[in-house]
Amino acid sequence: MLLSQYRTVAGGIQVVARSGTEAYDVRTDQSLHELAMACATDGKSLNDMVQSLGLNGAVDLDRLYAEGRLLNPISHRDPAHMHLTGTGLTHLGSAATRSSMHERAPEDETDSMKMFRMGVANGKPAGELAGVQPEWFYKGTGSALIAPGQPLCSPGFAEDGGEEPEIAGIYVIGPDGTPFRIGFALANEFSDHVMERQNYLYLAHSKLRPCSLGPELLVGDLPASVTGTSRIRRGDSVLFEKPFLSGEANMSHTISNLEHHHFKYAIFRQPGDVHVHMFGTATLSFADGVRPQDGDVFEIEAPDFGLPLRNPLAWTRGPSPETRINIRTL
């Protein structure tokens, strides 16, 4: 089952369920976050909840997308209670991509390659044991989450605005602090790779950019292998196109190991919060020498996730790197 949300004419949020090619309004005026919290409280599965609520009329998701009314499949009334985070160096081939951005002499292995090898060695532990912890990064609160079809804005001081096609796990925290996974969605973990390339310690800065989620959320287990395509369109031409692989068969960590090392921190188990945790990628147009420009459209698709995720790139006007932010004293 795929779930999505759109903005109604009256300004509310409507949840949509899709199985196969047909999509229908779920018979509720609650958001997906509210439905998920009800499930976490009552012990009911999200699939059972949707089945019990029932469905209304058919919905044309493509039309809603074209009208700019599709929303991210998850949201929170207070964006400060939504956390956008992720992991890197989790996919087979990701170390080669990252290391090429921080090259050293062959005998001096990069920290990226060392961390990748740690994941290969102990990122998929047997049984209930925890494996090695992955690289982890913070992107921001729900204020940085951009709806499908809307621009990903690179700030005026940025040096690059590049896509990262990923799969994200979507979670809510139950009343007793238990994390519940709602499902999985495509994500564009938009970053500044030129800044990161200057020095690995700038990675934290490079991640403080907006991101976007695919229009539809996959409820249930993630397929062992996911094959998708990442594109950049410039006008009527395709500037870049390359497949990407995800799913545990193509990763150096299990999903459960990545989840454990995020939610082991009590700060990420606050009741009612929403988490969007991105699992990493091995495919970057930046690694192929592509430099996106204002107006280029990022497109990420995978058959298991329904509609593709599309976002144009927009460069915003703002202070240059030399212009200092003025802080006032109260």
Protein Blocks (a to p, Z undefined) as FASTA:
>chain_A
ZZdddddfkopacddddehjbccddddfbdfklmmmmmmmnopafklmmmmnopaddddf
klmmmnopaccfbdcfblmlcccdddehkbghjlmmmmmmmcccfklccfklmmmmmmmm
mmmcghjbdcdddddddfbdfklpccehiacdddfkbcbdcddddddddddddfkopacd
fbdcdddddddfklmmmpmklmmmmmmccddddfbdcedjddfbdcddddddehjbcfbd
cdddedjklccbdfklmmmmmmmpmklmcghiacdddebdabdfklnopacdehiacddd
dfklopaddddddddddddfklccddddZZ
